[in-house]
Each structure stands twice: as structure tokens, then as C-alpha cells.
Amino acid sequence: MPAKLSAIRADIATLSLDAIVNAANSALAGGGGVDGAIHRAAGPELAQACRQLGGCPTGEARLTEGYNLRARYIIHTVGPVWKGGNCGEPQLLAACYRNALSLAAAHDVRRLAFPSIGTGVYGYPLDLAAKTAVNTVRETLRDFDGIEEVIFCCFSAGDLQVYQRLLG
Ligand code: AR6
């Protein structure tokens, strides 16, 4: 059965799934935006676990437990800082989605949610990022048939509309 793709508007830290994805920084040091919300909800053990991972290069992904979250795992990935689009940003953003899904599949994750990686502090234009996100997830899921559901978790109503249009 093909995986179900959907978009919702929610605080990703509240979702009850096998995994949620975090838009982190390369030091895995915690921060603002979705990263801050996830660290606050997961509790201080998450920062401790992240310190032990020794960072994560842009485009790659790392896994931790979910600690106080309802999600079992957190998959941390680092989006590119938007510099106009000619510095490899689309390839790096696509790598975030591919590497996160690959790590999810390796841990038997069936249902997971992504935030709109890179589109806050890192400045990636939402329309472009959403296209790359949806296309990359669609393509990558062909290789991972254990994944049943992927949710694009949007923070604003406007972002949700963009994702819903791409998925519709
Ligand atoms: N749930 C879902 N989405 C959220 C939430 C939330 N609770 N909070 C924000 N968003 P950003 P980035 C949306 O800035 O651009 C951090 O400081 C937000 O509206 O969180 O990849 C890290 O430590 C936007 O659409 O991540 C890094 O230093 C999307 O999540 C840096 O920001 C991503 O915005 C990463 O920047």
C-alpha cells in the first residue's frame, strides 16, 4: 500500500507518532523555532543526548529518543541556510528529507511528521521548500515500504494551504 501523505496545522512537539523530525542546527545545540519547542517539550535529557552525538552536518540526520514527548523518536536534521538558491540549497534540503526517512525506516518507524525544514530562521522560501519537501518524500518513499504515513506539520495557516495544494 502506498504511504499516506497529508498536511496539518499543529505544534509538532504535541504529536503522537513513531517519530517527529526536528529542524536543528549543525551543533545540535538547541535553539529557537521548532527546535526550541521540541527541546522544551522533550525535557533536559534531550539536550544531554544531543551533546553526545557531536553535531550533524547540513543535510544529514541523527536520531534520539523522544524523552517526554509522545513521539518515540526525534530525528534531527539540519536544513541549509538560504543564500539565494545557488549554493546547493535545494540538494541539501532534499538530502534532509531523504536522510530522515532512511533513518526512520532503519528504526521501523511507520508514522512520522516533518516540520517545514529551513523555512523559519534559515530563510528558505516556503513555496520552494514545500515543493522540494513533497517531491522528495514522494520519491524516497518508493524505497521504504515500511513507512505508512508522512505528515507535513505546518505552523501557520498560510503554510498549510501551500502544502495542501501540493498534496491535493
Ligand atoms: N511545530 C511545527 N512547526 C513549527 C514549530 C512547531 N512548534 N515552531 C516553528 N515551526 P525554524 P529552520 C515552523 O526556524 O528555518 C533553530 O534555532 C516555522 O514556522 O524552526 O530550519 C535551530 O536551532 C517554520 O515553518 O527552523 C536552527 O538554528 C519551520 O518550523 C534554526 O532555527 C522551520 O522554522 C533552524 O532554522
Boltz pocket constraint, residues with backbone or C-beta under 6 A from the ligand:
constraints:
  - pocket:
      binder: B
      contacts: [[A, 10], [A, 11], [A, 12], [A, 13], [A, 23], [A, 24], [A, 25], [A, 30], [A, 31], [A, 32], [A, 33], [A, 34], [A, 35], [A, 36], [A, 37], [A, 38], [A, 79], [A, 115], [A, 116], [A, 117], [A, 118], [A, 119], [A, 120], [A, 121], [A, 122], [A, 123], [A, 124], [A, 153], [A, 154], [A, 155], [A, 156], [A, 159]]
      max_distance: 6.0
